[in-house]
């Protein structure tokens, strides 16, 4: 099925959808969109998402909020991470690289520094 577009959550629904990730819109009304999350439909108000027609082709950058806790492995905690446009994998990012390779799906894409969450 071809998506009607792509939606990304605002802070209001960050507990329902992963911040920075674009999800395919599978249904829509004047008030809601239905996005596919792990092969399941999730209903979200249009007011709570940003919508685009083209699929994402850049990494989204997300600034971590709340208390930054040490990782279980004892590694350093970064203040931001990037979300892969293809598989939604979250990956820590240091500096301001122009492109990133995904540790999960192995795809490389540019990083969109103009629009951060």
Secondary structure, DSSP 8 states (H G I E B T S, - for coil): ---SEEEEE-GGGTTTS-TT--EEEEEE-SSEEEEEETTEEEEEEGGGEEEESS---EEEEEE--S-----TT-----SEEEE-TTT--EEE--S--SEEE-TTT--EEEEEEEEE-
